[in-house]
């Protein structure tokens, strides 16, 4: 199975900050990388697919980059509604494993 | 608007069985690939398995912890996805989400149900 490792596990940031979350795959996954946002008590929400493609309706302050084994999710200017937990998922091979999550908290 | 509504969660004893249902609306369910994802209390997301569209073969894939115990199936005539869970273990306690695959190339999950809580306890 492909292991997905996110860093950091948590971070504190202020409104307006630029935030970067990293996801590393244990082997190359090309660009088969998905990013989700999850708020407490809610189902996850798709943000980015194919490593860099913004899902319809997602604000443009979210962006994804990377290919192969190293990927990043960037929030260019953190908004109050962005405080949540973010997960990456590889869809290169079965099982479609998730990273352990990165919790973005208010500073 | 696509909607997915899960039902069938509850409390079950170790070794018992439970079947979750996921009723879909607002999409052409018969062509949708569907997934189940679970989340143990206070933990991260765990991929459980998927079923391809009937036209895509309708085949299933499972994560190792549930393979041989869980079965994913679908009834396109009533636009419903199922997760049959047998030989349940305490570590299967989680909120179970059904989710629709955005496209069978990138496999992102674009619509999710509200989740069904399954508690395995004696």
Interface residues (C-beta under 8 A of the other chain):
Chain A: X1 X32 X34 X36 X38 X43 X44 X45 X46 X49 X50 X53 X55 X87 X89 X91 X94 X95 X96 X97 X98 X99 X100 X101
Chain B: X35 X37 X44 X45 X46 X47 X50 X61 X62 X63 X64 X97 X99 X102 X105 X106 X107 X108 X109 X110 X112 X113 X114 X115
